[in-house]
Amino acid sequence: MKLKFILVLSIMAGLMFSCGESAENTTNVEVKKEFDYNVEQFADIKVLRYQIPGWENLTLKEQKLVYYLTQAGLSGRDIMWDQNYRHNLKIRKALENIYTKYSGDKASIDWKAFETYLKRVWFSNGIHHHYSNAKLKPEFSSEYLKGLLGDTNTVLEGEAFDIIFNDKDAKKVNLTKDVDNVLLSAINFYGPDVTTADVENYYKKKVSPNPDKPLSYGLNSQLVKEDGVLKERVYKSGGLYGEAIDEIIKWLELAEGVAENKAQGEALGLLIEYYKTGDLQTWDDYNVAWTAATDGNIDYINSFIEVYNDPAGYRGSYETVVQIKDFDMSEKMAVLSENAQWFEDNSPLMDEHKKDTVVGVTYKVVNVAGEAGDASPSTPIGVNLPNANWIRAAVGSKSVSLGNIIHAYNNAGSTGRLKEFVHDDEEYELEEKYGQVADKLHTALHEVIGHASGQLNPGVGETKETLKKYASTLEEGRADLVGLYYLYSPKLQELGLVDDWKSVGKAAFDGYIRNGLMTQLIRLNLGDDVEEAHMVNRQWVSAWAYEQGKADNVIEKLTRDGKTYFNINDYEKLHELFGQLLRETQRIKSEGDFEAVEALVEGYGVKVDQAVHAEVLERNKQFTSAPYNGFVNPVLVAEKDENGEIIAVKVTQPDTFDGQMLSYSKHFSFLPVMVKM
């Protein structure tokens, strides 16, 4: 599970929450003393940079390990593009060919629109918006694109051309109620004629060898129909995406050779075996080994993991994050892991839904060294893995907060939106003084305590089977509620994590309600429903609390000078409401109550107050900063001696977004794409 960053406002305003040994990119520049976090802005996107603190303190062996893991991650980059949509790679290659070869008028409005469209496609790993899932709309005509194709001797025709301009495949992931979500989603996890009923019936017949340790069926495959018969095309060496997977394996084998310790090396060996075979039992064996491998300074996430992009909740998107331990912050925050059992015992959950023993929850603040796939350019700020409930219960989990990513967000410049949407000076001052610490703690509590808490009732299936398309948003909301409940607790001060728990809690509550009911709407077009799992969960948590507290005026909706505000009048009662909702969400998960989760999400999380939305969009017009943020990655350059041995690994920074995207396409494109030039 991963916690996605919402807005620069959220961090500032109290959370929501040849293959390139040395890439030939002339746009790379050495890191400057005064680091510039901002790269560029276009459409609704702001692109940032991040640093890798402490790189020079790593040994050469550790630097090699990071380098190999980063190269492995980038080698699978195109898998994510193809998973997102079947024509993405063909479209990208054609657009990039135009971008690099066109010699005509580059000052025209049409060309500027073309540049923006390509950058949006790069940022989203495809032609659908990275967050809303809606197809990106070009602000140039099909005739203009035909002209560009002709001028550059590029061929893009048939459905791959038409899809850019027509209404077909309008949503990458369609979670609308009462429609066939699989059939109407453009995501390339399923064949074009596979239905939701097909998926459910197919996996009902799958029986794990050990029912107490259910395999993650469907995680690493595409489900298609051949002659009317359903068949899985497995991602593995020699299988689907085999060309890219072979490159991943090559770099992972090099990483295995410089592993920091035996446990880390054995885990890498199992990951390599999984990529070679596609065997799901090996995947579980790997996750057990990876979870237990907690020693060392370097760690990583790599493979087909999160299921947010699958409307049926089975298939994992490719992603990688390479991490270096932040020693100082990890030691400060390890206290949460050490007290995980206290948090479980003292939660408002029903006793039968609490774990008697919370095992193996490790928490680290890490500095990211590189990301790819579903983690880039739009990145999480916190991750808790593995996702399998039985592994969490029996072995534990790893939770990380991406410290240098959060630091970059915090130092990329204020948007000024905070003053516009806070109710009064007290709320503003609380946010300014305590907002960042509240945000960091909420991320930690969400990942360490939230995702690790609670248990399923005996005999209840996995949430992807019981709660179906609502499983992801319920889990994220449940983890958010754990964080919110404990942010307003003297236990945090007792543990030495804060010096004023009430002020921190108030700042957290203010920011969450403000974001859930108002400011996250900046990301939507007027009339749109909320659909992305994290946005949905923030709205249903906030809207439920608002509705349930109306009788006591816990949260008051105010109008001043024609502007709407949500002001919390009673933090104690709001804390109680969060506890009640946490208890209910865990009950829903533990019992697999589909009707209840459907009522909760559809009743509170999807529909938007159109009057408030229109007002928020109007108030936001004064701000030029884009609502979505993402990152270019530092470039690791391996320096070699005359024998080809790596003698140093240097960190450089990409100067431009397009420079990095073109470099990646040049050095890390391993999947066959048929585009005529």
N, C-alpha and C positions, 0 to 999 in steps of 0.2 A: 504494500500500500504506500502511496506517496502523497505528500501534501503539496499541492500546487500553490505558487505565489499568485496573488490576485491583482493587486495594483501597487504601484509605488505608494499610493495613498494608504494601502493597507499596512505596509511596514511603518510608514510614518504616522499612521493614525490608528494603530492598535490592533492589527491583525484582521484578518478575516478569520490568515495562515497560509607500370612501376609503382610501387605502393608507398613511396614516401619515407625512405630512411631520413631524408632531409627534404621536405617539400619545396619544390622550386617556385616559391611564391615571393616575388619581388616586393610585394606590399608589406611583408613582415618588417617590423621595426623593433629595435631593442627597447626594453621597458624603461620608461622615463622616471626620473626621480619623483616628479609630481605627476602621479598617475592620473590619466584621463579615463574615467569610467565610461564615457559616452562615445559611441561610434557614429550612429546616425539615426534619423527618424523618418518614417514614411508611413502613409496610410494611418492605421491605428497601432503601429508598431514602433517601439523604441528599442534599439539594439545597444547593448552595453558590453563592457569587458570585465573580466575579473582577474585578479592576481593569484599566484600560488605562494602564499606565505611559507617561509621555512624551507623552500626548495634547496637552498644552498647547504642546509644542515643535513640533508639526506646523504647516505653513502652512495658511491657510484653504483653498487649493486642494487640499492633501492631505487635509484633513478632509472636504471635499466628496467626494473620490474614495472615501474609506472609507464615508461615509454612503450614497452611491449604490450601492456594491457590497453593503453590508449590506442595503439595501432590496431589491436584486435577489435576494439570497439568501432573504430571508424571503418574497418573493413566490411562490417555488416550494415553500414549506413543505408545502402540502397534497398535493403530488405524492408525497412520501415516505409520507404517511399512506395514500394510495390504493395505492401500490406494495406496502405492507406487507400489506394485506388489502382485499378488494373492498368490505366493508361498514364499514370504519373511519370514513369521513367521516360516513356516515349515523348511526352509533352515537354518534360524538363530538358531533355537533350536537344530537342528542336529549338526551344526558346533560348537556350544557352548558345547554340550555334548562331542564331540571329544576333544575340547580344554581342558576341565577340567578332562577328564578321561584317555586320552592317556598317556601311560607310556613307550612308545618306544623311539627311537632315536630322540631327540629334537635338535640335533646339525646339522642335515642334511639340505641340501639346500631345499629339498622338504618341510620339516616341517617349515622352516623359510618362505617359500612362502605361506604355508597354514596360518600361523600366520598373515602375511601381508594381505592376502585376507580377513580373518575374520575381521581384524581391519578396512579395507576399507568398508566392508559391514556394520559394526557397525556405522562408520562415516556417511555413506550415507543413513542410515535407510533402507537398502535394497541392492539388487544386481546391481543396476544401479547407476552410478556416480552422486553424489549430485548436480553437477553443469552442466556437459556436457550432462547428461541423457543417455549416452552410457552404455551398460552393461559392468560390470567389468570383466576383463579377468584374470582368475587364472593362475599363473605360475607353476602349478603342473598338473599332468595328471589325467584323470578320473580313471585310474587304481590305482593311489596312494590314491585318495579319497576313492575308494572302500575298499582298505586295511585298512585305518583309520576307516571307518565305521565298518568293521568286527572286528578290534582290540578292539573297544569300545562298541560292541553290540548295535550299533545305526543303525536304518533303515531309509534310504532316497532313494526312488526309483521312477521310472516312470518319468513323466515330470519334477517333482521338482528336480530330480538329473540331468537329461539330460540338463535342461535349463542352468545350470552352464557352460556347455562346448559347446553347439551348437550355431547356429546363430539366433535362434528364439527369438522374443521379444527383439530385439537388442537395441531399444530406449524406455526409459520410456515415454518421450514426443517427438513425431515426428512432427515437424513443417515444414517439407519440402514442397516446393511449388508443386502444381499439383498432390498431392497424397491424399488419404483419411486419414487425420490426426488422426481421432478418431480410425479408424480400425487398423492403424499401430502403435498406441501408446500402450505400455505395462501397463500404469497406470491403476489401478484397479477401476476406476470410472465408467467403462462401461463393459457390458457383451462382450464376445469375438466376437460376430457377430453383434454388434451395429456399425452403420456407422455414418459419419458426417451428412449425409442427414437425417438419423433417428433422430438425436439429434435436428437439426434445425426444422424439421417438427413437432416434438413432442412439442417443446416449442413455436412454432408459435400459437398453439392452446390454450396456457395458457393466460388467461386474468386476470389481477389484479383487485380486487374489486374497487380500486381507481387508475385509470391510471396515476394520478399525483404522486402517491407513489408506483411505481412498486415493487412487491415482488421479492425477490432474488430466483426465481425458480431454482431448481437443486442444490442449494448451499450445502444442507446436505443430499444428497441421492446418491445412485448408480443406474444407469439406465441399465436395463437388458431386454432381451426378454424371455418371457415365452410362449411357444406354439405360437411363432411368434408375440406376442403382447408385446409392450413396457410397462414396469412397473418400478416405482421407489421403491427402497428399502431404506426407510428413516432411518437415523442414530438417534436413540432415545432409551430411556428405553423401553425394550420389543421389539425393532426392531433391525436393523443391528447395530452391535457393542454395543448392550445393556448391555452386561456384564461389559465392561469397563466404559460405560456411567453411570451405577449405582454407580460405585466407585467414579467417578467424582462428581456425585450429592452428595454423602455422605460427601465428603470433602467441597464442596461448601456450603452445609447446615451448617457445622461447621463454615465456614468463615462468612456466613451471621449472625451468632450469635455473632460475635465479630466485626462487621462492624464499621467503624469509625464514621459514621453518617447515618441519615435516607436515604438520596439519594443513598448512596453507598449500603446500605442494600436492598433497593427496586430494584436496578439494579441487584444485585446478585439473588434476588428472581425471577426476570424475566428470568435470564439466567438458573436457575434451572428449571423453568417451560418449557422453550424451550427444554432443554435436555429431559425432561419427555415426551413432546408431539411431538417434531419435527415440531411445527407449525411455519411457516415463518412469519406470522403476529406478533407472539410473539417475533421472532428474531428482527424484526424492532422496536417493542416496547422497547425491551431490549437495542438496539443500541441508541435509542433516550434518554433513561434514563441514560445509561452509559456515553454518550457524555456530558450530562448535569451535571453529578456527578463529579465536578472538585475539590471539597474540600477534604482535607485529605492528608496524607503522603504516602499512599499505593494505587497503582492501578495495573491493570492487563490486559492482553489480553488472551482470552480463547475461543476456539471453532473452527468451520470450517470457515476459513476466506479467505485466499488468493487463487486466481484461476490460478496462474502461471502454475500449474501442469496439468491443464485441457486444452487440445488442442482446445476445443470448448469454454472455458472461463466461464463455469457455476459452477463447483463444487469446493468447498473450502477444502483445506488441513487443517488437525488438527494442531493447534499450541497453545502454551501458553508462555507468558512472564510475570513474576511477578516483579513489579517495586517499588522502594522506591525513593521518591523525593530527588533530589540533590538541596537543598535550595539555596545555593550560586549561582550555575550556572543557575538555573531556573530563579532567579531574574534578572541576567544579560541579559539573552536571551529573557525574556518575552517581551522586547521592540519590537521584531518582531511581535508578536501577536497583540500588541497594535497598530501597524502601518500597519496591513494587508490591510486596505482599501487604504492607500496611495500607496502601492505597486501595488494593482489592478488598481487603477486609472491611474497610471503612466506607466503601462506596454505597450508594443508595440502591444497588441492585437487589433483587430478591435473592435470598440465601442460596436457593438451588441453582442460581445462574452464576454464582461466584466460583472462582477456582480455589480449591483448597490449598493448592501450592502453585504459585507463579514461578516458573522455572526459566532460567537462562535469558533474562531480558538484559542485553548489553546495550549501553548507550554511549555514543561518541559524537563529539563535534568534529567534523572533518573539513578539510579543504579540498575542493574539487580540483583535479588536474586535467580532466577531460571528460566530455560527454558526447553521446551520439544516439541516433535513433529517436525513440519517443522522449528522451530526456534533453533534446537539443533541437533547435535553439531555445525553445521554451522549456524551462527546467523546473523540477520540484525544488522545494527548500528543505524537505524532510522526507525520509524514507524508512519504512519498517517492513522487513522481510525475514523469512519467506512468508508467502500468503496462505499456505496450507494450514488449516486449523489444527490438524492433528500434530503437525510438527511444532507449531507454537505451543501446544499443550504439553507435548512430551519432551521436547528439546529446548524450546525457547525461540527467541528471535533476536535480530540485530536492528537497532534503531540508530539512525544517524541524522544529524542536523547539518546542512551544508553551510558551514560558517562563512566561508569567503564569498559565497553567492549572496547571502543575506547582507554581508558587509558592503558588497558592491551596490546592492539596491539602496542601502541606507545612505551611501555617499555619492550617488549619481545625481543628487540635486532634488530639492523639494518642488512639488508641483503647485503648491499654494491652495490645493483643493481643501485641505483640512479646515481652514478658517471658514470656508464657504459652507461646509456641511455640519460643523459642530453647533450645538444648541446655544452654548454660552461660554464665557471666559473660563469658568471652572472646568468644563469639559476639555477645552483647548489646553489649559495648563496641565491637567492630568495626563493628557496624551503626550505633550511635549516632554514631561518629566519621566513618565513611567511607561510610555507606549512601547518603546523598543524592548525593554526587559519583559514586559507582558507578552510581546510577540514571541520572543525567544523561548519563554517558558511554555507558552501555549503550544508551540511546535514540539517542544520536548515532551510535554505531557500527552499530546495527541499521539505521538509516535511510540513513546516508551510505555506509557500506562494505558492509553486508549486502545490501541490495536491489540495489546497483549491481554486485555481484561476480558472477563466473561467466558462462558462456555455454552456449547450447544447441549440441549437436552438429549438423553440417550435415544438413539434411533432416528434423530432428526438429520436429514440430509444436508449436504453442503448448501450454502446460501445461494449459489448460482442456480441450484435446482429448486429450492423452496421459494426464494424471493425474486428470482429471475432478473429482469432488467432493473429492478430497484435495489439489487444487492449492493452495488458499489456506493450509491448515494447514502444508503442506510449506514453502511460501515463507516464512511467518512463523517457523517453526522454524529454517529455514536462516539467516535474518537474525539471529535470536536467537543461534544458534551462532557466527556471525561475531563478534558482540559479545562473547560469553562468552570465545571463544578469545583475543581481543586484550585483554580486560580484565585478563588475567593475563599481561602482557607488559611488559618494561622499556621498550619503545618509547614507551609513554604517558608515562613519566617523562622520557625523552629529548626528547620533544616539548614538555615543560613543562606537560602537562595534569594531572599528579598529582605529589605529593611522596613517595609511598610506594606504588609500584605493587603490591607484594605484598599489602599490607593492603587496598587498594582491590579487588584481584582476589578476595581471600578473602571480603570482605564481599559482593561480587557473587555469588560461587558459593554462599555460605551462603543468601542471600536467595532465589536462584533455586530451589535444591533444596527449601528449606523451603516455598516457595509452590507449586512444581510438584507436590510429593508430599503436601502437607498443607493449607496455609491457604486455597488457592483452593477447596477442597472446601466451605468455608463457604457458597459460593454455590449449592450443589446440595442438592436434597432427597434424603434417604436413599433409596438404590435407583436414583437417576438415573444414566445414563451421562454422560460428558463429551461435549459436542457442539459448543460454540462454538469456532471455528477457533483462536483465540489460547489458550484454556484447554487445548484438545486438544494444541496444540504444546508448551506448557509441561510437560504431563504426559508426552508421549512422549519429550521430550528428557531429563527428569529420571529417568523410570522406566528408560529404556534405559541411562543412565549408571549408575544404581544396580545394575541386573542385570549389566551387563558388568564392573563393578568388584567384584563380590562375592568373587571368588577372592582378590583382594588387599585386601579389606576397605576399599576406597576410601571408600565411604559406608556408615556403620554404622547400622543400625536398632536403637535402644536403648529400653528400658522402665525408667522410674524413677518410683516412687510411683504405678504404674498408668497412667502417661502415656507416649506414644510420642514419640520424637524421632529425627531423622535428623542424624547428626553426620559431617562430612567429616574423615576421618583423613589423607588424602593429596591435597593440592591439586595437586601436580605431576602425579600420575597422572590426576586428574579433568580437568586441562587437556588431557592427551593424549587422553583419551576424548572430550572435546568436539571435538577436532581430527579424530578418526577419524569421528565421527558427521557432522561438517560435510562431510568428504570424501565420505561415502556419500550424504548428502542432495543434494549438488551432482551426484553421479553419477546419482542417480535423476532429477533434473530435467533434466540434460543429455541423458540417454538416453531420457527418457520412459518409465521403467520402472514401469508400473502395478502389477504384482504385488508389487514391492518396497515401494512406498509404501503399498499396502494392508496388507501384513504389518506394516510399521512402525507405522502409525497404529492399526490395529485391535488389534495385539498389545500396544501400550504406551500408547496415548493415549486410549482410549475407556472401558474398563472400570475401575471403581473398587474398591479394597480396602474392602469394606463394614465391616469391623471398625474400620479406621482412620477411615473416614468417620464412623461413629457416634460414635467417640470425639472427633473434631474438633468435631462439632456440639455434643456435650455440654460440652466445654471452652469453647466459644464462648458458651454461654448467659449467662455472667457479664458479657458486654460488651453494652452497649445501642446502640453505634454500628452503623449499617446497613452491610452489606457492599458495596453499590453506591453510587456517587456520580455526580452530574451537576450541571449548572449552569443557572441563569438567565443571560441575557445582559444586559450594560449596554444602556440605551436611549439612542440618539443622537437628540437633538432639534434639528431645524433651525430657527434663528431667521431671519426674513425681514424685509426693509424694505418700504416701501409699494409698491414695484414688483415684489414677489415674489422678489427676489434674496436668496439665502442670505448672511447677513452673519456668522453664527457657527453652530457646531455644538457643543452642550453634551452632556456625558455625565451621565446620571442612572442611578441603580440601582433596579431593581424591589424593592419591599418584600416581596412575596409571590410564591410560585410560581403560585398560581391566578390572581393578578392579571395576570401576564405571559401565561399561557396564554389567558385570556379576551381580553386585548388583541390577541394574535396572531390569534385566531379572528375578532375584529371587523374588523381592518384588513388581514389577509392571506389571506382566503378567496376564492379566485378560481375554484375548480372547482365546477361545478353539483352540488348535493346536494338530492335531493328528500325532504324531511322535512316532514310536515304539522304545523303549530302551531295 
